[in-house]
Amino acid sequence: MEKELLQEDSQIIVIILIAILVLLLMAVALVLFFFFSRKKIIATELEKATLELSYQKDLLHSTIETQEEERKRIAQDLHDAISAKLNVVSLSTNVLIDGKLEKNEQAHTLQHILSVTTRTLESSRRLAHNLLPPILENFGLQAAIEELCDEFISSKKVKINYEIKYKDLLSKSNELHIFRIIQELLNNSVRHGEAENIRLKINETNEQLDLEYSDDGKGFDIKSVNKNKGIGLRNIESRVEILDGKLSYHSEIGNGATFNISTKKPQP
């Protein structure tokens, strides 16, 4: 009888030990599972952070490159539109100071100086307008875009059908980004796309601005552009990123291009 009890006790102990061993194995398996899962999650997060950092780096480089291109353009405009003309004024003034000209020649030189000075003032106003359109500051984004479109229309190179419904969703600095984006799109359509017709629609609804843009120009190959983006497209992407907005575009060779941009009112 005692032998049977001992056998039963031994069986119970064996069962308990087996159960404990199984529990230990399960515990080890769970620990290993969580360890490798966590390791995988961390690796994924690191990869995501690396990609985000790389994107931010590319965006920063793009923004800096855009700024440098704009500085070069401004410097060239200053040289062509102002510096050269002021040199002419300086030379003509020195000739007058020498006092070797006849009266009729003096009058002609003074008239020439006045003409050059007038053109220089006009050039400086136009340059200032390009840097920061006064109408944007004084009358808002809608008026500035309408004026911009009318300027392109008056060139007789392109027809623009625009519909703008905007109040005051964005800050002045963000409005300038929207203005520059549209300016870039129009320039690209006319200069590179050789478009004849452009459609622009801007609508402000539910604390969001939606911009739809399309042209009938030459278009471009999306795959090729994604591999090697020009300064214009990178400029647009940089500004949309600053606006914390969304950008999508589509184009085919010979079938024009479409751009869709949306951005929400910044949270206070």
Secondary structure, DSSP 8 states (H G I E B T S, - for coil): -HHHHHHHHHHHHHHHHHHHHHHHHHHHHHHHHHHHHHHHHHHHHHHHHHHHHHHHHHHHHHHHHHHHHHHHHHHHHHIIIIIHHHHHHHHHHHHHHHT-S-HHHHHHHHHHHHHHHHHHHHHHHHHHHHHS-HHHHHH-HHHHHHHHHHHHHHTTS-EEEEEEE--S-S-HHHHHHHHHHHHHHHHIIIIIS--SEEEEEEEEETTEEEEEEEE-S----HHHHHHS--HHHHHHHHHHHHTT-EEEEEE-TTS-EEEEEEEE----
